[in-house]
Amino acid sequence: MEATNVADNRFRDVITTESELRRIVGSPNRWMTSRILHRLDQKCRRFIANSPFVVVGSVGAGGLIDVSPKGDPPGFVQVLDDWTLVLPDRAGNRRVDTLCNVLANPQVGLIFLVPGRRETLRVFGRAVIVRDQEVRKMVAGGDRTPELALVVAVERAFFHCSRCITRSKLWDFTNGTVGTASSFEAVRFPAISE
């Protein structure tokens, strides 16, 4: 099956320039753009230390985009200093999409989530894959040291506003509406092997 060009003739009024886009949505909020950091401050470090889940975005040589979820107990991503993060590469399905992409294009984007917190932390930088024993020991899970670690040199970081988490009711487990744990209990999701 051939992929469809999203900008084909099926749609009218397709936005093709930033100036068109800005006429509709306006300029970025100055308060938000002033909050972009070029290093990890103490608030970023605390958020990462409490995060059991991060999504890593990368782009390969051919432009193929990958977004991979990574999770472990809070603190599994280590901050080496204000400009450096380390993520373990835990044994899994062996697809290693992110790692293959990093070999071709080191630019990565990460979104950290902390259960119960409405904001997310976005981090962007350049990554390398390392086998340095000391670095891998820092991100060991129990007595298991990963074979590889992803080291990210931070270029930008900022906290993303809470509206998307609030609207989705991601952490609202009380009212049984869509987006809550109780609604998911009613739906049987087949296992990947099914």
PyMOL commands that place a pseudoatom at each C-alpha (Angstrom):
pseudoatom trace, name=CA, resn=MET, resi=1, chain=A, elem=C, hetatm=0, pos=[0.000, 0.000, 0.000]
pseudoatom trace, name=CA, resn=GLU, resi=2, chain=A, elem=C, hetatm=0, pos=[1.403, 3.375, -1.000]
pseudoatom trace, name=CA, resn=ALA, resi=3, chain=A, elem=C, hetatm=0, pos=[1.500, 6.205, 1.531]
pseudoatom trace, name=CA, resn=THR, resi=4, chain=A, elem=C, hetatm=0, pos=[-0.790, 9.149, 0.801]
pseudoatom trace, name=CA, resn=ASN, resi=5, chain=A, elem=C, hetatm=0, pos=[0.633, 12.657, 0.580]
pseudoatom trace, name=CA, resn=VAL, resi=6, chain=A, elem=C, hetatm=0, pos=[-1.102, 14.494, 3.412]
pseudoatom trace, name=CA, resn=ALA, resi=7, chain=A, elem=C, hetatm=0, pos=[-1.148, 17.729, 1.405]
pseudoatom trace, name=CA, resn=ASP, resi=8, chain=A, elem=C, hetatm=0, pos=[-2.912, 16.138, -1.568]
pseudoatom trace, name=CA, resn=ASN, resi=9, chain=A, elem=C, hetatm=0, pos=[-6.099, 17.551, -3.055]
pseudoatom trace, name=CA, resn=ARG, resi=10, chain=A, elem=C, hetatm=0, pos=[-8.403, 16.028, -0.415]
pseudoatom trace, name=CA, resn=PHE, resi=11, chain=A, elem=C, hetatm=0, pos=[-8.120, 19.098, 1.818]
pseudoatom trace, name=CA, resn=ARG, resi=12, chain=A, elem=C, hetatm=0, pos=[-8.860, 22.785, 1.332]
pseudoatom trace, name=CA, resn=ASP, resi=13, chain=A, elem=C, hetatm=0, pos=[-7.113, 25.696, 3.029]
pseudoatom trace, name=CA, resn=VAL, resi=14, chain=A, elem=C, hetatm=0, pos=[-3.869, 23.855, 3.760]
pseudoatom trace, name=CA, resn=ILE, resi=15, chain=A, elem=C, hetatm=0, pos=[-1.396, 26.021, 5.736]
pseudoatom trace, name=CA, resn=THR, resi=16, chain=A, elem=C, hetatm=0, pos=[1.971, 26.081, 3.954]
pseudoatom trace, name=CA, resn=THR, resi=17, chain=A, elem=C, hetatm=0, pos=[3.953, 28.931, 5.571]
pseudoatom trace, name=CA, resn=GLU, resi=18, chain=A, elem=C, hetatm=0, pos=[4.745, 30.088, 9.074]
pseudoatom trace, name=CA, resn=SER, resi=19, chain=A, elem=C, hetatm=0, pos=[3.327, 33.531, 8.304]
pseudoatom trace, name=CA, resn=GLU, resi=20, chain=A, elem=C, hetatm=0, pos=[-0.050, 31.941, 7.474]
pseudoatom trace, name=CA, resn=LEU, resi=21, chain=A, elem=C, hetatm=0, pos=[0.139, 29.926, 10.657]
pseudoatom trace, name=CA, resn=ARG, resi=22, chain=A, elem=C, hetatm=0, pos=[1.035, 32.964, 12.797]
pseudoatom trace, name=CA, resn=ARG, resi=23, chain=A, elem=C, hetatm=0, pos=[-1.911, 34.946, 11.379]
pseudoatom trace, name=CA, resn=ILE, resi=24, chain=A, elem=C, hetatm=0, pos=[-4.185, 32.272, 12.836]
pseudoatom trace, name=CA, resn=VAL, resi=25, chain=A, elem=C, hetatm=0, pos=[-2.523, 31.355, 16.152]
pseudoatom trace, name=CA, resn=GLY, resi=26, chain=A, elem=C, hetatm=0, pos=[-0.582, 34.535, 16.912]
pseudoatom trace, name=CA, resn=SER, resi=27, chain=A, elem=C, hetatm=0, pos=[2.914, 34.973, 18.307]
pseudoatom trace, name=CA, resn=PRO, resi=28, chain=A, elem=C, hetatm=0, pos=[4.352, 32.677, 20.943]
pseudoatom trace, name=CA, resn=ASN, resi=29, chain=A, elem=C, hetatm=0, pos=[3.710, 33.659, 24.536]
pseudoatom trace, name=CA, resn=ARG, resi=30, chain=A, elem=C, hetatm=0, pos=[6.737, 35.745, 25.612]
pseudoatom trace, name=CA, resn=TRP, resi=31, chain=A, elem=C, hetatm=0, pos=[6.557, 34.386, 29.136]
pseudoatom trace, name=CA, resn=MET, resi=32, chain=A, elem=C, hetatm=0, pos=[6.833, 30.819, 27.809]
pseudoatom trace, name=CA, resn=THR, resi=33, chain=A, elem=C, hetatm=0, pos=[9.620, 31.570, 25.331]
pseudoatom trace, name=CA, resn=SER, resi=34, chain=A, elem=C, hetatm=0, pos=[11.579, 33.344, 28.082]
pseudoatom trace, name=CA, resn=ARG, resi=35, chain=A, elem=C, hetatm=0, pos=[11.461, 30.106, 30.109]
pseudoatom trace, name=CA, resn=ILE, resi=36, chain=A, elem=C, hetatm=0, pos=[13.587, 28.116, 27.621]
pseudoatom trace, name=CA, resn=LEU, resi=37, chain=A, elem=C, hetatm=0, pos=[16.743, 26.951, 29.367]
pseudoatom trace, name=CA, resn=HIS, resi=38, chain=A, elem=C, hetatm=0, pos=[20.067, 25.959, 27.849]
pseudoatom trace, name=CA, resn=ARG, resi=39, chain=A, elem=C, hetatm=0, pos=[20.958, 23.754, 30.778]
pseudoatom trace, name=CA, resn=LEU, resi=40, chain=A, elem=C, hetatm=0, pos=[19.133, 21.697, 33.407]
pseudoatom trace, name=CA, resn=ASP, resi=41, chain=A, elem=C, hetatm=0, pos=[18.318, 23.745, 36.492]
pseudoatom trace, name=CA, resn=GLN, resi=42, chain=A, elem=C, hetatm=0, pos=[17.332, 22.302, 39.888]
pseudoatom trace, name=CA, resn=LYS, resi=43, chain=A, elem=C, hetatm=0, pos=[13.634, 22.123, 38.968]
pseudoatom trace, name=CA, resn=CYS, resi=44, chain=A, elem=C, hetatm=0, pos=[14.493, 20.121, 35.824]
pseudoatom trace, name=CA, resn=ARG, resi=45, chain=A, elem=C, hetatm=0, pos=[16.757, 17.825, 37.827]
pseudoatom trace, name=CA, resn=ARG, resi=46, chain=A, elem=C, hetatm=0, pos=[14.035, 17.153, 40.431]
pseudoatom trace, name=CA, resn=PHE, resi=47, chain=A, elem=C, hetatm=0, pos=[11.467, 16.466, 37.723]
pseudoatom trace, name=CA, resn=ILE, resi=48, chain=A, elem=C, hetatm=0, pos=[13.762, 13.979, 35.949]
pseudoatom trace, name=CA, resn=ALA, resi=49, chain=A, elem=C, hetatm=0, pos=[14.606, 12.283, 39.269]
pseudoatom trace, name=CA, resn=ASN, resi=50, chain=A, elem=C, hetatm=0, pos=[10.871, 11.742, 39.883]
pseudoatom trace, name=CA, resn=SER, resi=51, chain=A, elem=C, hetatm=0, pos=[10.015, 10.634, 36.350]
pseudoatom trace, name=CA, resn=PRO, resi=52, chain=A, elem=C, hetatm=0, pos=[9.375, 6.935, 35.691]
pseudoatom trace, name=CA, resn=PHE, resi=53, chain=A, elem=C, hetatm=0, pos=[8.572, 7.576, 32.015]
pseudoatom trace, name=CA, resn=VAL, resi=54, chain=A, elem=C, hetatm=0, pos=[10.141, 9.450, 29.101]
pseudoatom trace, name=CA, resn=VAL, resi=55, chain=A, elem=C, hetatm=0, pos=[9.330, 9.492, 25.398]
pseudoatom trace, name=CA, resn=VAL, resi=56, chain=A, elem=C, hetatm=0, pos=[12.345, 9.845, 23.089]
pseudoatom trace, name=CA, resn=GLY, resi=57, chain=A, elem=C, hetatm=0, pos=[11.922, 11.256, 19.604]
pseudoatom trace, name=CA, resn=SER, resi=58, chain=A, elem=C, hetatm=0, pos=[14.536, 10.824, 16.894]
pseudoatom trace, name=CA, resn=VAL, resi=59, chain=A, elem=C, hetatm=0, pos=[14.906, 11.025, 13.113]
pseudoatom trace, name=CA, resn=GLY, resi=60, chain=A, elem=C, hetatm=0, pos=[16.912, 8.612, 10.978]
pseudoatom trace, name=CA, resn=ALA, resi=61, chain=A, elem=C, hetatm=0, pos=[19.028, 9.276, 7.903]
pseudoatom trace, name=CA, resn=GLY, resi=62, chain=A, elem=C, hetatm=0, pos=[16.097, 8.836, 5.509]
pseudoatom trace, name=CA, resn=GLY, resi=63, chain=A, elem=C, hetatm=0, pos=[13.879, 11.175, 7.520]
pseudoatom trace, name=CA, resn=LEU, resi=64, chain=A, elem=C, hetatm=0, pos=[11.920, 8.355, 9.162]
pseudoatom trace, name=CA, resn=ILE, resi=65, chain=A, elem=C, hetatm=0, pos=[10.684, 9.566, 12.558]
pseudoatom trace, name=CA, resn=ASP, resi=66, chain=A, elem=C, hetatm=0, pos=[10.590, 7.409, 15.668]
pseudoatom trace, name=CA, resn=VAL, resi=67, chain=A, elem=C, hetatm=0, pos=[9.052, 8.097, 19.060]
pseudoatom trace, name=CA, resn=SER, resi=68, chain=A, elem=C, hetatm=0, pos=[9.970, 5.481, 21.673]
pseudoatom trace, name=CA, resn=PRO, resi=69, chain=A, elem=C, hetatm=0, pos=[8.628, 5.188, 25.218]
pseudoatom trace, name=CA, resn=LYS, resi=70, chain=A, elem=C, hetatm=0, pos=[11.142, 4.372, 27.966]
pseudoatom trace, name=CA, resn=GLY, resi=71, chain=A, elem=C, hetatm=0, pos=[10.194, 3.546, 31.532]
pseudoatom trace, name=CA, resn=ASP, resi=72, chain=A, elem=C, hetatm=0, pos=[11.615, 2.274, 34.792]
pseudoatom trace, name=CA, resn=PRO, resi=73, chain=A, elem=C, hetatm=0, pos=[11.407, 3.301, 38.446]
pseudoatom trace, name=CA, resn=PRO, resi=74, chain=A, elem=C, hetatm=0, pos=[11.793, 7.061, 39.051]
pseudoatom trace, name=CA, resn=GLY, resi=75, chain=A, elem=C, hetatm=0, pos=[15.418, 8.111, 38.734]
pseudoatom trace, name=CA, resn=PHE, resi=76, chain=A, elem=C, hetatm=0, pos=[16.251, 5.653, 35.960]
pseudoatom trace, name=CA, resn=VAL, resi=77, chain=A, elem=C, hetatm=0, pos=[17.430, 8.597, 33.824]
pseudoatom trace, name=CA, resn=GLN, resi=78, chain=A, elem=C, hetatm=0, pos=[20.487, 10.115, 35.461]
pseudoatom trace, name=CA, resn=VAL, resi=79, chain=A, elem=C, hetatm=0, pos=[21.652, 13.722, 35.264]
pseudoatom trace, name=CA, resn=LEU, resi=80, chain=A, elem=C, hetatm=0, pos=[25.451, 13.846, 35.086]
pseudoatom trace, name=CA, resn=ASP, resi=81, chain=A, elem=C, hetatm=0, pos=[25.638, 17.641, 35.166]
pseudoatom trace, name=CA, resn=ASP, resi=82, chain=A, elem=C, hetatm=0, pos=[23.633, 20.664, 34.021]
pseudoatom trace, name=CA, resn=TRP, resi=83, chain=A, elem=C, hetatm=0, pos=[24.181, 19.740, 30.357]
pseudoatom trace, name=CA, resn=THR, resi=84, chain=A, elem=C, hetatm=0, pos=[24.219, 15.917, 30.296]
pseudoatom trace, name=CA, resn=LEU, resi=85, chain=A, elem=C, hetatm=0, pos=[21.623, 13.138, 30.727]
pseudoatom trace, name=CA, resn=VAL, resi=86, chain=A, elem=C, hetatm=0, pos=[22.091, 9.358, 30.634]
pseudoatom trace, name=CA, resn=LEU, resi=87, chain=A, elem=C, hetatm=0, pos=[19.340, 6.910, 29.666]
pseudoatom trace, name=CA, resn=PRO, resi=88, chain=A, elem=C, hetatm=0, pos=[19.825, 3.146, 29.971]
pseudoatom trace, name=CA, resn=ASP, resi=89, chain=A, elem=C, hetatm=0, pos=[18.994, 0.959, 27.001]
pseudoatom trace, name=CA, resn=ARG, resi=90, chain=A, elem=C, hetatm=0, pos=[17.126, -1.882, 28.700]
pseudoatom trace, name=CA, resn=ALA, resi=91, chain=A, elem=C, hetatm=0, pos=[16.774, -5.267, 27.029]
pseudoatom trace, name=CA, resn=GLY, resi=92, chain=A, elem=C, hetatm=0, pos=[13.529, -5.398, 25.079]
pseudoatom trace, name=CA, resn=ASN, resi=93, chain=A, elem=C, hetatm=0, pos=[12.317, -6.082, 21.567]
pseudoatom trace, name=CA, resn=ARG, resi=94, chain=A, elem=C, hetatm=0, pos=[15.746, -5.353, 20.017]
pseudoatom trace, name=CA, resn=ARG, resi=95, chain=A, elem=C, hetatm=0, pos=[14.306, -2.930, 17.455]
pseudoatom trace, name=CA, resn=VAL, resi=96, chain=A, elem=C, hetatm=0, pos=[16.725, -0.223, 18.680]
pseudoatom trace, name=CA, resn=ASP, resi=97, chain=A, elem=C, hetatm=0, pos=[15.018, 2.344, 16.421]
pseudoatom trace, name=CA, resn=THR, resi=98, chain=A, elem=C, hetatm=0, pos=[16.222, 5.282, 18.510]
pseudoatom trace, name=CA, resn=LEU, resi=99, chain=A, elem=C, hetatm=0, pos=[19.791, 4.013, 18.626]
pseudoatom trace, name=CA, resn=CYS, resi=100, chain=A, elem=C, hetatm=0, pos=[19.915, 3.389, 14.864]
pseudoatom trace, name=CA, resn=ASN, resi=101, chain=A, elem=C, hetatm=0, pos=[18.533, 6.880, 14.272]
pseudoatom trace, name=CA, resn=VAL, resi=102, chain=A, elem=C, hetatm=0, pos=[21.124, 8.445, 16.583]
pseudoatom trace, name=CA, resn=LEU, resi=103, chain=A, elem=C, hetatm=0, pos=[23.896, 6.803, 14.572]
pseudoatom trace, name=CA, resn=ALA, resi=104, chain=A, elem=C, hetatm=0, pos=[22.668, 8.731, 11.516]
pseudoatom trace, name=CA, resn=ASN, resi=105, chain=A, elem=C, hetatm=0, pos=[21.336, 11.884, 13.180]
pseudoatom trace, name=CA, resn=PRO, resi=106, chain=A, elem=C, hetatm=0, pos=[22.220, 12.667, 16.820]
pseudoatom trace, name=CA, resn=GLN, resi=107, chain=A, elem=C, hetatm=0, pos=[19.361, 15.165, 17.382]
pseudoatom trace, name=CA, resn=VAL, resi=108, chain=A, elem=C, hetatm=0, pos=[16.816, 13.889, 19.930]
pseudoatom trace, name=CA, resn=GLY, resi=109, chain=A, elem=C, hetatm=0, pos=[13.820, 15.263, 21.788]
pseudoatom trace, name=CA, resn=LEU, resi=110, chain=A, elem=C, hetatm=0, pos=[12.572, 13.921, 25.121]
pseudoatom trace, name=CA, resn=ILE, resi=111, chain=A, elem=C, hetatm=0, pos=[9.336, 14.445, 27.040]
pseudoatom trace, name=CA, resn=PHE, resi=112, chain=A, elem=C, hetatm=0, pos=[9.421, 13.474, 30.720]
pseudoatom trace, name=CA, resn=LEU, resi=113, chain=A, elem=C, hetatm=0, pos=[6.214, 12.720, 32.632]
pseudoatom trace, name=CA, resn=VAL, resi=114, chain=A, elem=C, hetatm=0, pos=[5.659, 12.369, 36.372]
pseudoatom trace, name=CA, resn=PRO, resi=115, chain=A, elem=C, hetatm=0, pos=[2.411, 10.682, 37.474]
pseudoatom trace, name=CA, resn=GLY, resi=116, chain=A, elem=C, hetatm=0, pos=[0.067, 13.183, 39.059]
pseudoatom trace, name=CA, resn=ARG, resi=117, chain=A, elem=C, hetatm=0, pos=[1.940, 16.219, 37.713]
pseudoatom trace, name=CA, resn=ARG, resi=118, chain=A, elem=C, hetatm=0, pos=[0.221, 18.259, 35.036]
pseudoatom trace, name=CA, resn=GLU, resi=119, chain=A, elem=C, hetatm=0, pos=[3.279, 19.780, 33.379]
pseudoatom trace, name=CA, resn=THR, resi=120, chain=A, elem=C, hetatm=0, pos=[5.809, 17.872, 31.290]
pseudoatom trace, name=CA, resn=LEU, resi=121, chain=A, elem=C, hetatm=0, pos=[9.494, 18.567, 30.813]
pseudoatom trace, name=CA, resn=ARG, resi=122, chain=A, elem=C, hetatm=0, pos=[10.759, 18.816, 27.247]
pseudoatom trace, name=CA, resn=VAL, resi=123, chain=A, elem=C, hetatm=0, pos=[14.484, 18.376, 26.609]
pseudoatom trace, name=CA, resn=PHE, resi=124, chain=A, elem=C, hetatm=0, pos=[16.314, 18.623, 23.273]
pseudoatom trace, name=CA, resn=GLY, resi=125, chain=A, elem=C, hetatm=0, pos=[19.905, 17.820, 22.451]
pseudoatom trace, name=CA, resn=ARG, resi=126, chain=A, elem=C, hetatm=0, pos=[22.461, 15.651, 20.711]
pseudoatom trace, name=CA, resn=ALA, resi=127, chain=A, elem=C, hetatm=0, pos=[22.925, 12.017, 21.692]
pseudoatom trace, name=CA, resn=VAL, resi=128, chain=A, elem=C, hetatm=0, pos=[25.692, 9.436, 21.532]
pseudoatom trace, name=CA, resn=ILE, resi=129, chain=A, elem=C, hetatm=0, pos=[25.583, 5.725, 22.312]
pseudoatom trace, name=CA, resn=VAL, resi=130, chain=A, elem=C, hetatm=0, pos=[28.158, 4.651, 24.890]
pseudoatom trace, name=CA, resn=ARG, resi=131, chain=A, elem=C, hetatm=0, pos=[29.474, 1.441, 26.411]
pseudoatom trace, name=CA, resn=ASP, resi=132, chain=A, elem=C, hetatm=0, pos=[31.505, 3.228, 29.105]
pseudoatom trace, name=CA, resn=GLN, resi=133, chain=A, elem=C, hetatm=0, pos=[31.254, 0.850, 32.090]
pseudoatom trace, name=CA, resn=GLU, resi=134, chain=A, elem=C, hetatm=0, pos=[31.078, 3.619, 34.706]
pseudoatom trace, name=CA, resn=VAL, resi=135, chain=A, elem=C, hetatm=0, pos=[28.276, 5.416, 32.852]
pseudoatom trace, name=CA, resn=ARG, resi=136, chain=A, elem=C, hetatm=0, pos=[26.330, 2.170, 32.371]
pseudoatom trace, name=CA, resn=LYS, resi=137, chain=A, elem=C, hetatm=0, pos=[26.693, 1.321, 36.090]
pseudoatom trace, name=CA, resn=MET, resi=138, chain=A, elem=C, hetatm=0, pos=[25.050, 4.677, 36.950]
pseudoatom trace, name=CA, resn=VAL, resi=139, chain=A, elem=C, hetatm=0, pos=[21.869, 3.571, 35.190]
pseudoatom trace, name=CA, resn=ALA, resi=140, chain=A, elem=C, hetatm=0, pos=[21.904, -0.076, 36.247]
pseudoatom trace, name=CA, resn=GLY, resi=141, chain=A, elem=C, hetatm=0, pos=[18.505, -1.502, 37.141]
pseudoatom trace, name=CA, resn=GLY, resi=142, chain=A, elem=C, hetatm=0, pos=[19.073, -3.451, 40.335]
pseudoatom trace, name=CA, resn=ASP, resi=143, chain=A, elem=C, hetatm=0, pos=[21.978, -5.759, 39.597]
pseudoatom trace, name=CA, resn=ARG, resi=144, chain=A, elem=C, hetatm=0, pos=[21.535, -5.518, 35.790]
pseudoatom trace, name=CA, resn=THR, resi=145, chain=A, elem=C, hetatm=0, pos=[23.872, -3.146, 33.994]
pseudoatom trace, name=CA, resn=PRO, resi=146, chain=A, elem=C, hetatm=0, pos=[22.640, -2.254, 30.498]
pseudoatom trace, name=CA, resn=GLU, resi=147, chain=A, elem=C, hetatm=0, pos=[24.858, -3.117, 27.545]
pseudoatom trace, name=CA, resn=LEU, resi=148, chain=A, elem=C, hetatm=0, pos=[24.375, 0.397, 26.145]
pseudoatom trace, name=CA, resn=ALA, resi=149, chain=A, elem=C, hetatm=0, pos=[23.496, 3.865, 27.389]
pseudoatom trace, name=CA, resn=LEU, resi=150, chain=A, elem=C, hetatm=0, pos=[22.277, 6.922, 25.531]
pseudoatom trace, name=CA, resn=VAL, resi=151, chain=A, elem=C, hetatm=0, pos=[24.073, 10.101, 26.615]
pseudoatom trace, name=CA, resn=VAL, resi=152, chain=A, elem=C, hetatm=0, pos=[22.315, 13.347, 25.704]
pseudoatom trace, name=CA, resn=ALA, resi=153, chain=A, elem=C, hetatm=0, pos=[24.090, 16.711, 25.581]
pseudoatom trace, name=CA, resn=VAL, resi=154, chain=A, elem=C, hetatm=0, pos=[21.304, 19.131, 26.514]
pseudoatom trace, name=CA, resn=GLU, resi=155, chain=A, elem=C, hetatm=0, pos=[20.802, 22.124, 24.219]
pseudoatom trace, name=CA, resn=ARG, resi=156, chain=A, elem=C, hetatm=0, pos=[17.331, 23.282, 25.321]
pseudoatom trace, name=CA, resn=ALA, resi=157, chain=A, elem=C, hetatm=0, pos=[14.872, 22.419, 28.081]
pseudoatom trace, name=CA, resn=PHE, resi=158, chain=A, elem=C, hetatm=0, pos=[11.546, 23.813, 29.193]
pseudoatom trace, name=CA, resn=PHE, resi=159, chain=A, elem=C, hetatm=0, pos=[8.424, 22.888, 31.073]
pseudoatom trace, name=CA, resn=HIS, resi=160, chain=A, elem=C, hetatm=0, pos=[5.398, 22.503, 28.848]
pseudoatom trace, name=CA, resn=CYS, resi=161, chain=A, elem=C, hetatm=0, pos=[2.124, 23.965, 30.071]
pseudoatom trace, name=CA, resn=SER, resi=162, chain=A, elem=C, hetatm=0, pos=[-0.340, 21.690, 31.800]
pseudoatom trace, name=CA, resn=ARG, resi=163, chain=A, elem=C, hetatm=0, pos=[-3.330, 22.195, 29.506]
pseudoatom trace, name=CA, resn=CYS, resi=164, chain=A, elem=C, hetatm=0, pos=[-2.927, 18.961, 27.530]
pseudoatom trace, name=CA, resn=ILE, resi=165, chain=A, elem=C, hetatm=0, pos=[-2.683, 16.841, 30.708]
pseudoatom trace, name=CA, resn=THR, resi=166, chain=A, elem=C, hetatm=0, pos=[-5.617, 18.689, 32.277]
pseudoatom trace, name=CA, resn=ARG, resi=167, chain=A, elem=C, hetatm=0, pos=[-7.818, 18.350, 29.176]
pseudoatom trace, name=CA, resn=SER, resi=168, chain=A, elem=C, hetatm=0, pos=[-7.008, 14.669, 28.742]
pseudoatom trace, name=CA, resn=LYS, resi=169, chain=A, elem=C, hetatm=0, pos=[-7.659, 13.957, 32.443]
pseudoatom trace, name=CA, resn=LEU, resi=170, chain=A, elem=C, hetatm=0, pos=[-4.616, 11.716, 32.228]
pseudoatom trace, name=CA, resn=TRP, resi=171, chain=A, elem=C, hetatm=0, pos=[-4.144, 11.462, 35.993]
pseudoatom trace, name=CA, resn=ASP, resi=172, chain=A, elem=C, hetatm=0, pos=[-7.845, 11.686, 36.955]
pseudoatom trace, name=CA, resn=PHE, resi=173, chain=A, elem=C, hetatm=0, pos=[-8.727, 8.261, 38.336]
pseudoatom trace, name=CA, resn=THR, resi=174, chain=A, elem=C, hetatm=0, pos=[-11.911, 9.300, 40.117]
pseudoatom trace, name=CA, resn=ASN, resi=175, chain=A, elem=C, hetatm=0, pos=[-14.819, 9.861, 37.751]
pseudoatom trace, name=CA, resn=GLY, resi=176, chain=A, elem=C, hetatm=0, pos=[-14.773, 6.925, 35.312]
pseudoatom trace, name=CA, resn=THR, resi=177, chain=A, elem=C, hetatm=0, pos=[-14.632, 9.079, 32.191]
pseudoatom trace, name=CA, resn=VAL, resi=178, chain=A, elem=C, hetatm=0, pos=[-12.489, 8.395, 29.154]
pseudoatom trace, name=CA, resn=GLY, resi=179, chain=A, elem=C, hetatm=0, pos=[-8.860, 8.978, 30.016]
pseudoatom trace, name=CA, resn=THR, resi=180, chain=A, elem=C, hetatm=0, pos=[-9.082, 7.354, 33.428]
pseudoatom trace, name=CA, resn=ALA, resi=181, chain=A, elem=C, hetatm=0, pos=[-7.911, 4.018, 34.729]
pseudoatom trace, name=CA, resn=SER, resi=182, chain=A, elem=C, hetatm=0, pos=[-11.469, 2.930, 35.483]
pseudoatom trace, name=CA, resn=SER, resi=183, chain=A, elem=C, hetatm=0, pos=[-12.555, 3.451, 31.873]
pseudoatom trace, name=CA, resn=PHE, resi=184, chain=A, elem=C, hetatm=0, pos=[-9.613, 1.386, 30.659]
pseudoatom trace, name=CA, resn=GLU, resi=185, chain=A, elem=C, hetatm=0, pos=[-10.601, -1.502, 32.902]
pseudoatom trace, name=CA, resn=ALA, resi=186, chain=A, elem=C, hetatm=0, pos=[-13.816, -1.833, 30.919]
pseudoatom trace, name=CA, resn=VAL, resi=187, chain=A, elem=C, hetatm=0, pos=[-11.972, -2.213, 27.611]
pseudoatom trace, name=CA, resn=ARG, resi=188, chain=A, elem=C, hetatm=0, pos=[-9.996, -5.350, 26.904]
pseudoatom trace, name=CA, resn=PHE, resi=189, chain=A, elem=C, hetatm=0, pos=[-6.855, -4.474, 25.015]
pseudoatom trace, name=CA, resn=PRO, resi=190, chain=A, elem=C, hetatm=0, pos=[-5.393, -7.522, 23.283]
pseudoatom trace, name=CA, resn=ALA, resi=191, chain=A, elem=C, hetatm=0, pos=[-1.813, -8.410, 24.098]
pseudoatom trace, name=CA, resn=ILE, resi=192, chain=A, elem=C, hetatm=0, pos=[0.753, -7.765, 21.376]
pseudoatom trace, name=CA, resn=SER, resi=193, chain=A, elem=C, hetatm=0, pos=[1.044, -11.535, 20.860]
pseudoatom trace, name=CA, resn=GLU, resi=194, chain=A, elem=C, hetatm=0, pos=[-2.718, -11.873, 20.156]
for i in range(1, 194): cmd.bond("trace and resi %d" % i, "trace and resi %d" % (i + 1))
show_as sticks, trace
zoom trace
